Each structure stands twice: as structure tokens, then as C-alpha cells.
Amino acid sequence: AATVREYEAILDRIAQEELRANIALKLTHLGLSFDKETAYANLERIVAHADRLGQFVRIDMEQSSFVESTFEIYERLRAAGHENVGVVLQAYLHRSPADLERLLPLTPNLRVVKGAYLEAPAIAYPEKHDVDNAYVRLVERALSGGAYVAVATHDERIIRHVQAFAEREEIGRERFELQMLYGVRPALQRRVAAAGYTVLVATPFGPDWYPYLMRRLAERPANLFFFLRNILRR
Ligand SMILES: Cc1cc2nc3c(=O)[nH]c(=O)nc-3n(C[C@H](O)[C@H](O)[C@H](O)COP(=O)(O)OP(=O)(O)OC[C@H]3O[C@@H](n4cnc5c(N)ncnc54)[C@H](O)[C@@H]3O)c2cc1C
């Protein structure tokens, strides 16, 4: 309940400051590891609060063991009439193309990512090349299928590909946005925004920065160097 109140306070603050921002949250922070009902009830409170303020809530996607319950919670929210909520598809998961087909009838708001967790080859593509191909296929299908797509990647080749695809297929720029992490490829972020695309910069918030940092380091050990350099500069 304290976590729910914290999110409500953040939503209030975003509204007060009239920020063009939204929150993204993890269902395990709302109790999903213990009980799906609790996670649903907590999320429903946050989404309803956000709705009263005209705001949107993104449900992050976590380890593969939570994927099914996360989609079920999303579908239940949509069935209950909540439109201001979106989910994430991880391109590395073999199941994602089927999940996309399952979600498309809802005209979902989908963030597509490559996937950040260590998963077994039976569950996720181990090779970057396969993940990149799967990523592009998911984004193209999601756009063609009527979804709003948040293309969350720093992969410039993929970003250019998606922009060209949208132009070729006459898919308007209001149908998708680019999302990148705060501090990662800032020049690319500015360039894409200057070219007239919507860009969302994602930044972590709260006391759980340690697991976040560890995931970013596992993805890219070079980040340790950036992290230490920034700490030493303070
Ligand atoms: C807005 C946002 C939300 C996300 N949400 C989720 C989620 O809900 N669930 C989930 O599993 N994953 C999530 N991710 C993480 C995602 O799955 C990838 O692990 C991460 O984005 C790195 O992959 P990439 O698409 O940038 O491509 P990559 O092929 O990994 O990287 C492409 C290039 O980008 C640069 N780059 C990438 N990452 C970094 C970095 N951390 N530091 C410095 N340079 C970097 C490098 O130049 C690299 O060559 C999210 C990512 C973003 C941007």
C-alpha cells in the first residue's frame, strides 16, 4: 500500500508540474511474486488514479516467469474499461509474436524492447542477430496491426529501419514514438527529436536503483566505467 501511495504522489506531482511524462512500473513491486490478485488490485488503484489525472501507466516486462500473468493483468484492466495503460513485448522471447497477435484486437499501446534478462535458449533467442530480426518483425507487425508502438531501443540501425518502414507504409508519426534511457546516446535522442519524432527519455526513480544498475551493467559491462567516472566526478 505504501508503494501505491508513492506512485499516486508521483502522478499528482507530474500533474501539478504539468510534465509531459508518464510512469512505468514493475508488477513485482506491487506484489506479483506473491499473489496476482494483490498485484492487480494495487495496479488498478494506480491506473484509476492516473486516469483521473489524464495520465498513462506503462507496465514494464520482467523475467519470463512473469510474462503470462502480466498480460493477464493487462487484459483484465482493459476488460474493466481502463484505456490509459500499456504493456511491453520483449523481442528475445520466442512467444512474443503470438502474444502480439493475442493483444492486437485490443488496439494496444505496446513498448517493444529487445529484452534485458538472462533467459534460457528454449525461452529466448541467445543471439543478438536473431533478437534484432525479431524486434523489427514485431514492430512492423504491431504498426500494421493498428497498435500504438513505443520503439524502445538505442539501436540506430533499427530506428532508421522503423522510420523508413513507417514512411513507406504511410503510418503517421502519431502512431509511434522512440524511447531511450536517460544518459544513453543523448546525441541520437536529440537528433531524432529534432527530426520531428516523439522521443521519450526513461529514467529510473526510487530506492531500487541497485538492481536497475546491475541489469544495465550486465547488459553492457562498459557501463561500469561510465558509472564510476560519474561517481568520481561528484
Ligand atoms: C525506454 C526503455 C524501456 C525498457 N523497458 C524494458 C522492459 O520493460 N523490459 C525489458 O526486459 N527490457 C527493457 N528495456 C531494456 C531493453 O530490453 C534492452 O536491454 C536495452 O534497451 C538495450 O538494448 P538496445 O535495444 O538499446 O540495443 P543494443 O543492441 O543492446 O544496443 C544498441 C546500441 O545502443 C547503445 N547502448 C545500448 N544500451 C546501452 C547502455 N545501457 N549504455 C550505453 N550504451 C548503450 C550501444 O551503443 C549499442 O551498441 C528497456 C529499454 C528502454 C530504452
PDBQT file of the ligand as one rigid body, heavy atoms in Angstrom, charges set to zero:
ROOT
HETATM    1  C1  LIG A 301      12.739   3.036 -22.541  1.00  0.00    +0.000 C 
HETATM    2  C2  LIG A 301      13.208   1.630 -22.316  1.00  0.00    +0.000 A 
HETATM    3  C3  LIG A 301      12.412   0.756 -21.594  1.00  0.00    +0.000 A 
HETATM    4  C4  LIG A 301      12.802  -0.580 -21.401  1.00  0.00    +0.000 A 
HETATM    5  N1  LIG A 301      11.948  -1.434 -20.754  1.00  0.00    +0.000 NA
HETATM    6  C5  LIG A 301      12.264  -2.744 -20.657  1.00  0.00    +0.000 A 
HETATM    7  C6  LIG A 301      11.358  -3.686 -20.114  1.00  0.00    +0.000 A 
HETATM    8  O1  LIG A 301      10.244  -3.350 -19.687  1.00  0.00    +0.000 OA
HETATM    9  N2  LIG A 301      11.737  -4.992 -20.049  1.00  0.00    +0.000 N 
HETATM   10  C7  LIG A 301      12.953  -5.416 -20.525  1.00  0.00    +0.000 A 
HETATM   11  O2  LIG A 301      13.235  -6.617 -20.469  1.00  0.00    +0.000 OA
HETATM   12  N3  LIG A 301      13.839  -4.540 -21.038  1.00  0.00    +0.000 NA
HETATM   13  C8  LIG A 301      13.524  -3.223 -21.122  1.00  0.00    +0.000 A 
HETATM   14  N4  LIG A 301      14.437  -2.347 -21.685  1.00  0.00    +0.000 N 
HETATM   15  C9  LIG A 301      15.816  -2.791 -21.981  1.00  0.00    +0.000 C 
HETATM   16  C10 LIG A 301      15.945  -3.468 -23.335  1.00  0.00    +0.000 C 
HETATM   17  O3  LIG A 301      15.372  -4.743 -23.281  1.00  0.00    +0.000 OA
HETATM   18  C11 LIG A 301      17.428  -3.597 -23.743  1.00  0.00    +0.000 C 
HETATM   19  O4  LIG A 301      18.083  -4.411 -22.814  1.00  0.00    +0.000 OA
HETATM   20  C12 LIG A 301      18.185  -2.282 -23.836  1.00  0.00    +0.000 C 
HETATM   21  O5  LIG A 301      17.386  -1.287 -24.398  1.00  0.00    +0.000 OA
HETATM   22  C13 LIG A 301      19.453  -2.412 -24.677  1.00  0.00    +0.000 C 
HETATM   23  O6  LIG A 301      19.157  -2.802 -25.975  1.00  0.00    +0.000 OA
HETATM   24  P1  LIG A 301      19.080  -1.827 -27.249  1.00  0.00    +0.000 P 
HETATM   25  O7  LIG A 301      17.727  -2.003 -27.832  1.00  0.00    +0.000 OA
HETATM   26  O8  LIG A 301      19.432  -0.440 -26.914  1.00  0.00    +0.000 OA
HETATM   27  O9  LIG A 301      20.076  -2.459 -28.301  1.00  0.00    +0.000 OA
HETATM   28  P2  LIG A 301      21.561  -2.989 -28.185  1.00  0.00    +0.000 P 
HETATM   29  O10 LIG A 301      21.804  -3.772 -29.419  1.00  0.00    +0.000 OA
HETATM   30  O11 LIG A 301      21.832  -3.616 -26.860  1.00  0.00    +0.000 OA
HETATM   31  O12 LIG A 301      22.371  -1.654 -28.245  1.00  0.00    +0.000 OA
HETATM   32  C14 LIG A 301      22.466  -0.834 -29.397  1.00  0.00    +0.000 C 
HETATM   33  C15 LIG A 301      23.484   0.263 -29.131  1.00  0.00    +0.000 C 
HETATM   34  O13 LIG A 301      22.978   1.154 -28.145  1.00  0.00    +0.000 OA
HETATM   35  C16 LIG A 301      23.981   1.516 -27.212  1.00  0.00    +0.000 C 
HETATM   36  N5  LIG A 301      23.548   1.083 -25.866  1.00  0.00    +0.000 N 
HETATM   37  C17 LIG A 301      22.566   0.216 -25.598  1.00  0.00    +0.000 A 
HETATM   38  N6  LIG A 301      22.377   0.081 -24.278  1.00  0.00    +0.000 NA
HETATM   39  C18 LIG A 301      23.279   0.888 -23.698  1.00  0.00    +0.000 A 
HETATM   40  C19 LIG A 301      23.581   1.206 -22.346  1.00  0.00    +0.000 A 
HETATM   41  N7  LIG A 301      22.903   0.683 -21.321  1.00  0.00    +0.000 N 
HETATM   42  N8  LIG A 301      24.582   2.091 -22.108  1.00  0.00    +0.000 NA
HETATM   43  C20 LIG A 301      25.262   2.647 -23.127  1.00  0.00    +0.000 A 
HETATM   44  N9  LIG A 301      25.016   2.389 -24.430  1.00  0.00    +0.000 NA
HETATM   45  C21 LIG A 301      24.041   1.533 -24.717  1.00  0.00    +0.000 A 
HETATM   46  C22 LIG A 301      25.248   0.906 -27.678  1.00  0.00    +0.000 C 
HETATM   47  O14 LIG A 301      25.895   1.859 -28.494  1.00  0.00    +0.000 OA
HETATM   48  C23 LIG A 301      24.785  -0.256 -28.517  1.00  0.00    +0.000 C 
HETATM   49  O15 LIG A 301      25.707  -0.587 -29.500  1.00  0.00    +0.000 OA
HETATM   50  C24 LIG A 301      14.049  -1.015 -21.911  1.00  0.00    +0.000 A 
HETATM   51  C25 LIG A 301      14.850  -0.143 -22.646  1.00  0.00    +0.000 A 
HETATM   52  C26 LIG A 301      14.446   1.153 -22.872  1.00  0.00    +0.000 A 
HETATM   53  C27 LIG A 301      15.300   2.064 -23.697  1.00  0.00    +0.000 C 
ENDROOT
TORSDOF 0
